[in-house]
Amino acid sequence: MNSSNDNTRHPNPRRRFLQSAAGLATVIVLPQALLGCGGGSDNDDDGPLRLAVLSDIHLYDSTQLGSSTELDAYLLQDRKMIKESVEIFDAALAAIVADKPDALLISGDLTKDGERVNHELLAARLQTLRAKGIRVFVIPGNHDVANPDAKDFRTVPATAAAQADAATFATIYANCGYGNAIARDPASLSYVAEVGDGVWLFAIDSCRYAESASPSAPITAGRVRAATLSWLQTWLAKAKERGVVALGSMHHGLIEHFPGQSTFFPEYLVEDRQNLAAAFAAAGLTVVFTGHYHAQDIVRASYGGVTVHDVETGSTVTAPSPYRLATVDRAARTLAIESGTVTATTGHPQDFVAWSRDYLETGLETLVTALLTSAPYSVPAPTAAALVPLIVPAMVAHYAGDEKLTDAGVAATLQAMAQSSDAMTAMLGGFVLGLWSDPQPGDNTLAITL
């Protein structure tokens, strides 16, 4: 697979424009050909299978790695709620446990920057779910493996923290997919696992940590190698032969989530995405849970007459801190998706919703201003000040899902910008309109017939 950004590294793409999420209910009717019986799982009947989904939790153990002025400076450039990540994750887990799912899927970016101590903390937290009978399946994100940005902030300047390489990652998460897989891909950290009777999870490693022995910065962009795709197709063929429901989990986006995403943020979409999605469609993988962009957003596209859904789940460390609950009804042949958000944490028992939204909006105002006034945009400060109130609400709305621009005045302003003869003005107007555009299906409440 080839792409114009094959060798592009993006050390801090969040400085450009950020992300997040929210959500509520979706129903996906699965093709009858994909349904059937299987065996060997904890859920070995034809009743509903309940799955919880999280993404981009970016866990950071400040008790082990510290909190310094250098970490504060980092967070000014990347406004994730890193310091609150553990308590937000604990709140999300509590909500998920209350819904009694059979399994939890986490689609990557498990840690701040792949620090081994953070992986170990997460694995310990996940063990409590397994003790309650909830199986867990993880896949790495671009932050998680062999990341040179792993740091210990107990001193200034920060020092390098122990990282997790691919082998260590699989060992730490042996109880979260890697030790109980039906099959492991020898070329990546991808695997196939049975999450319920007749339901297989295709956990797809789309990260590029193995492309350099000692990268100066982690590679944000994603790729599914040819060898991994061939391996996936072999096992998808086995699933189809056995009448098994195939569900996917992958960190990078498979389908463009808003007009212009592939232009402005190509590193958030997997390389050669259209050919990859077509290959998945032909092989029977029609639903893939993704993350990476921190937005709660569902998109679909047709490939060779087969519709594929990219179900992106937002980040717990970016407001509104969402999670999903999915029910596979094997008798009705549906996948029903509901979503919720974290509403309280130990640090913010009463005001988390308002506090986290203000954290996001304030951070975005600072970051967007810095972006607009810097190269290549170099917008004059007064112009940037006028643009920020147009850009930030669009970003926040996209993170929450089901975005809709109802302010006629703002809409007229953006349309005029998009039609401007000035290339920079037209580009910015088109970008913001693209964020407000929400391609079908809906992100939160929806019934889909395939």
N, C-alpha and C positions, 0 to 999 in steps of 0.2 A: 504494500500500500504506500502510495506516495502522496505528499502534501507539501504545500508551500511553506509550512511551518515545521518541517521534519526536524530541524535542528535548533528550533527557537526555544530559548529558555526565558521564563518570565519570573524573575525573582520576587516580585511583589505585585501581581496583577490586580489585587484588590485596591491599589491606589487609583485605579482608573475609574471604576464604578462598582459599588458593592452589591450585596444581596440579602435575602431572608425568606419568610414564609408564613402560612396559616392554612386552614382548610376545613373540609367537612364531609362530603359523601359522594362516591362515584360507584357506578356499577358497570362492570365489563362482562359481557356474555362471551364465554369461551367457545371456540369451535368444537362441535361434538367430536370431531376426529381426534382432538387432543385429550379427551377424557377417557378414563378407564380405571382399572384396578391395578394396584401394585402391592408390595409387601415390605415387611421389615422395618416399619417405622413405629413410633409411639402412638400415632393416630391411625389405627388400622381398621377403619370402617369407611362407609360412604357418607357419613355425616359431614357437617360443615367443619372446615379447617380454619382456625383463626390465626392470623399472622399480624404481628406488630412490625412497624418499619420506622427506623431512625436513620439519620444521615448527618455527617459533618458535625460530630459532637466535640471535636477538638479538645479532648480532655487534657487538663493541665494541673498537675499536683504541686501547688505552691508551697505546701509543707515540706516537700522534698527539693524543689527547684528554686524556691524563693520568689520574691517580688521586689524589684528595684526600679530606680529611675530609668534604667535602660529598658526594662520591660514596658514601663509606661510610655516611653518614646516609641517603642515598637507598636503599641496599641493605638497610638495617634495615627499611624500609617495604615492600620488594619483593624478596623473597629469591631472585632469580634469580642464577645463577653468572656474572654479567656479566664480572667480571675474568678468568675462566677461559674465556670464550666462544670465543676463537680456538683455543685448544689443544683444547678439546672438539670443536669443529667439525672441526679437522684430523684428530682421531682417528676421528670418524664418517666423514669422507671416505675415510680410509685403509681402513676396514672395508668401505665401499661399493665402492671401486675393486677390492678383492680379490674381490668377488663378480661383477665384470664385467657390470654392467647396461648396457642400451642407452641409458638415459636416467635423469636424476634430476629429480624434481618437488619443489619447495619451496613449501609452502602458506602463506606469509606470515610477517610479523614477522621480516624478514631482519636487521634492525638493532636496536640499543638503542632509539633514538628518531628514526630517519630521518636521521641525520647523513650528509651526503654522503660524507665520508671513509670511513665504515663501509660504505656501499654500494660505493664504489670498491674497498675491500679485498676485499669478498665477490666482486665481479665478477672480480677478479684471481685469487682462489682457484678460482673456477668455471672459469676459462679453462684451468686445468691438467687438469680433467676432459675438457673438449672436446678438448684435445690428445691424450688417450688414447682418443678416439672415443666418449666418453659425452656425449650431448646433455643440455642443462639447460633446464628450464622453470620460471620463477618467477611468483609472483603476490604483490601487496602485502598486508601486514597492517595493522592499525590504527596500528602504530607507525611505518610506513615512509615516508609521503608527507606533506609540508607539516606537519610535527609541531613545534609551538611548544616542545616539551620538549627539542629537540635542544640539547645543551650541551657546552661545552668545559671540562673540569675541571682544566686546567693552572693555574688561578688560583682563589683563594677571595676573593669569591664567583665561581662559575662564570659564564662568559659564553656568549652565544648562539653555537651552531655553525652552519655553513652547512648548510641542509636540502636535500632533494631534492623538487622539485615533481613533478607527474605527468609532464610532458614530460621532465624530467631522468631520472626513474626509467626511462622507456621507452628513453631513449638509453643509459644505463649498462648496461641489460640487453638491449641490441639482439641480443646473441648468445645470449640465454636466453629466447627465445620471441617477443620483440617485433619482431625484425628478420626472422624467418623464419616468421611466422604465415601460415596460410591466409587468415585474416580478423582484423581489429581492430575492436572496438566503438567507434564515434565518441563514445559517451556515457560511457565509463569506460576503465579499464585492462584490460578483459577481452579475450581473444583466443581463437582456435581454432588449434591446431597439430597437425600429423600427427607423432605420436611413433614410429610404426611403420606398416608397410604395413597399411592397413585399420583403424588405431586412431587416433582423434582425441582430443586433450585439449581440454576446454572449461575454460579458465582464467578463473575468474569473480571479478571485482573486487567485493567486497561492502563495501568501506570507505567512510567518509563524510567524507573529508578535503576534499571540494569544497563542502561545505554552508555554509561560512563563510569569508570572505576572510581574517580574522585571528582565529581562535578563541583564547580564553585558555587552553584545554586541549584536547587531542585528543579526538575522539569515539570511544569504545570500541565502541559498538554498531554493528551492521552492517545494511546494506540493499542489496537488488538493485533498482535503479530499474526503473520500468515499461518505459522505452525499452531498457534492457539486457536485460530478460527477453524482450521482443519479438525483439530481435536474436538472443538465444540460441535461441529457439524456431525462428527461420528457419533457423539453421545446424544445429540438431538435426534438423530435417526433412530437410535435405540429407544428413546422415549416415545417417538411416534409409533414405532413398531409395537410397543407394549401398551399403547393407549394411555400414556402418562401425561398429565398436565405439566407443561414446562413453563416455569417462571424464571425471569432473569434478574440479576442484581449486578450493577456496574457503576463505578464512580462517575465517569464522564457521561455527558449527555449524548443521546443517540440521535435525537431529532431536534432541529432548531426550535427554541422555545419562544422567540419573539423575532419579528422581522429585523434583520440586521445583526443578529447575534453572531452569526458565522463570520461577519465582517469585523465587528467591534471586539468580540471575545471568542476567537476561534479556539483558544486553548481550553475552553469549557465544554467543547463538543469533541467527541472522539474523532480521530483522523479517519478520512474516507468514510464518513458516517452514512452516506446514502447507499454505498455498495455494501457496507456492513449490515445496515438495516434490511436491505433486500435479501442478503444471505440469511439473516435471522428469520425473515418472513418465509422464505422458501423452506427453511428447516423446521418451521413450526414454533419458533419462539416469538410470540406476539405481544408479550407484556414484559417490560424491563423496568425495574425500580432503579432510579439513578439519583445523583446528588450533585455535589461540586459547586453549583452556582448559588446555593443557599436560598433558592426560591421554591415555593410550593406551587408547582405548575404541572399540568398534564397536557401533553400534545399527542397527536396521532398523525400518521401518514400511511398512504397505501403504496405497496410495492408488489407489482405483479398481481394485483387484485386482492392482496392480503393486507389487512390493516394491522399496523404495529402501534402500540401505545408506549410512550416514554413517560413514566410516572416519577417525576422529580420530587423529592422530599426536601424541605428546607432544613436549615441548620438549627440545632438547639441553642447555639451561641449567637444567633442573629434573630432579633425580634421578627415575628412573634413566637419563636421557639416551638416549632410544630413537631408532630409525630403522626403516623398513620396507623390505622387498624384495618386489615383486609380479611375478608371472609371468602374462602373458596367453598362454594356450595356445589358439591360434586353431583348431587341429584338434579339441581336446577341448572347446572352448567353456567354458573356466574362467578364473577369475582367482584365482591362488593367492597368498596374502599370508603372508610370514614376517616376523618382527621380531627385532631384536637391540638390544643396549644397549652404550654405550661402557663399557669396563671398565678402561681405563688412559689416562692422558694424560702429556705430558712433565713436567708439574708434580707429578703423582701417579701414578707408574708402577706402584706396588704397592698403594696403598690407595684408589684413586679411588672404588670402589663404596661402601666404608664411609664415606669422607670426605664424599662427595656426599650420602649419605643422612643423615648426622649434620647436615650443613649445612642440609638441608631441614627435618628434624625440629626442630632448635634454633630455626631461624627461624620455623617455624610456631607453636611454643610461645610465642614472644614476641609474634607478630602476633595470634594468637587471644586471648591474655590481654588485649592492648590493646583488641581489638575488643569482647570481652565486657564489659569494665569501662567502656566508653565508650557514649555515646548512639548509637542508641536503646535498646541493651540495658541498660546501666548495672547490670550484675550485680555484687553485692558481691565483693570480692577473694577471700574464702575459697570462695565458690561457684564463681567462675571457675577457681580452682586445682583444684577437683574435676572441672570439666567438660573442662578441657584434655586430660587423658589419655583421654577418650572421643572427642574431636573429632579430634585430630591423627592417630591411627592410621587412622581412617576416611579422612581426606584422602590420606594416603600410600598406602593400599591402592587407592584409586580412581585415583590417578595411575599406579600400576603395572598396573592392569587385572586382570580376572578376580578381583575382590575377593570375599571370602567371610568372613562373621563366624562364627568357630568357637567363640568364648568364650561359653558359655551365660550366665555371670554378667553380662557386658557386654550381651548381647542382652536379658536380662530387665530390666536397668536402663534401657536405651533404650526398650523397650516401655512400661515404667511411665511414663517421662517423656513419651512421645508421647501417652499416655492421661490425662495430668494435667489437672486442672481449671484449672491456671494456664496462661494462654495462652503466656507466654514459655517455660515449661518444655516445654509440648507442642510448640511450634514448634522448639525446639532438638533435642528428641528425634526429631521427625519428619525434620529435616534430616539428622542423623547416620545414621538408619536408611536414608534415601534414598541417601546416599553408599555404604553397604554393599550396597544393592540393585544388582544387575548385570543389567539386562535382556538377554535373548537378542538376538543370538548372542553367543558368547564373544568375548573380546578378543584372544586369543593363539593358540589352537589350535582350528580349527573347519572343518567342511565344510558349505557352504550350497548347497542346490539351489533355484533360483528357479522 
